[in-house]
Amino acid sequence: MKILIVEDDPATRLYMEESLASQGYAPLSAPDGVRGLEIFRREHPDLIFLDIQMPGMNGLDVLKAIREERDDVIVVMNTAHGTEELAIKAMRLRANDYLNKPVRHSELLPLLAKYRAAIEAHRAAGEIADAIVSHELVMKLENKLLLVPRVADYLASQANLGPEKDTVIGVTLGLIELLNNAIEHGNLGISGTEKARLLEADPGAHQAMVAERLQSPELAARRVHIHMNENRECCEWIIRDEGNGFDYARFLGNLEAPDVLQLNGRGIFLSRFQFDEMEYQGCGNTVRVRRYKNWAANRVDSTR
């Protein structure tokens, strides 16, 4: 991945540069939005970490300019306390994720791994012919988190969603979040609180808990069921895990809270911006998401 950091705080920028360098990357960086755009246009990065609050050209202005020129670059907003409302505006402007300040290895490194896998899978996918009248696909996925980016990219690329590159990568990222949730929180029963605590302590501790849960024959035997339906108007994915579900009505009601970025359920919060409709069903172990092919014209903010 080619990575660009646009961050006006020198200490944060240096910390991120050193963190990325420790993972083998040679990140580009800029101290403000104007120079960040110059580097973006010259170097064509795959992933951008973009500060929201900067003097002169702020992060929202930079994001708007980026999306006017490129739809396939992944943009992660750097958010500080008090910028939650701006972060939500950024998500509506098609930012892909957010990173809380102060930036920590426990949050930064999992983001790198997730997006590296998504970008590699997207590059490997072939183009889909524009001649589908209707299309149905049924899959059954084992509890293998390493397969999730490839499965998500396959599901997104199987849908003929149009020529815009951001559509496929955006749907891929949304499906990654939902499939990860179905495996971790659904089939393996790892709560959001447990996951946050483990990632805070050590990213390896989370992986160890996943491995531990997979030692249970009952949990390991569970599967994620995926049903994709496509027609000329839209594509719909129904994802069902075999877990116990959750109180989705209570959680979805909290999505309008002022401190929404601090809530557990990051995957649901992020994925809802990638689809036109999202609906949880039954006890909460089934989610239906839909993306219209004429995305801009049919966009509705519907999460139930």
HELIX and SHEET records of a PDB file:
HELIX    1   1 PRO A   10  SER A   22  1                                  13    
HELIX    2   2 GLY A   33  GLU A   43  1                                  11    
HELIX    3   3 GLY A   59  GLU A   69  1                                  11    
HELIX    4   4 GLU A   84  ARG A   92  1                                   9    
HELIX    5   5 HIS A  105  ALA A  124  1                                  20    
HELIX    6   6 LEU A  145  LEU A  147  5                                   3    
HELIX    7   7 VAL A  148  GLN A  158  1                                  11    
HELIX    8   8 LYS A  165  ASN A  181  1                                  17    
HELIX    9   9 ALA A  182  ASN A  187  3                                   6    
HELIX   10  10 GLY A  192  ALA A  201  1                                  10    
HELIX   11  11 PRO A  203  ARG A  213  1                                  11    
HELIX   12  12 PRO A  217  ALA A  220  1                                   4    
HELIX   13  13 TYR A  248  GLY A  253  1                                   6    
HELIX   14  14 ASN A  254  GLU A  256  5                                   3    
HELIX   15  15 VAL A  260  GLN A  262  5                                   3    
HELIX   16  16 ARG A  266  SER A  271  1                                   6    
HELIX   17  17 ARG A  272  GLN A  274  5                                   3    
HELIX   18  18 TRP A  295  ASN A  298  1                                   4    
SHEET    1   A 5 LEU A  28  ALA A  30  0                                        
SHEET    2   A 5 ILE A   3  VAL A   6  1                                        
SHEET    3   A 5 LEU A  47  ASP A  51  1                                        
SHEET    4   A 5 ILE A  74  THR A  79  1                                        
SHEET    5   A 5 ASP A  97  ASN A 100  1                                        
SHEET    1   B 6 SER A 134  LEU A 141  0                                        
SHEET    2   B 6 VAL A 224  ASN A 231 -1                                        
SHEET    3   B 6 CYS A 234  ARG A 240 -1                                        
SHEET    4   B 6 THR A 286  TYR A 292 -1                                        
SHEET    5   B 6 GLU A 277  GLN A 281 -1                                        
SHEET    6   B 6 SER A 302  THR A 303  1                                        
END                                                                             
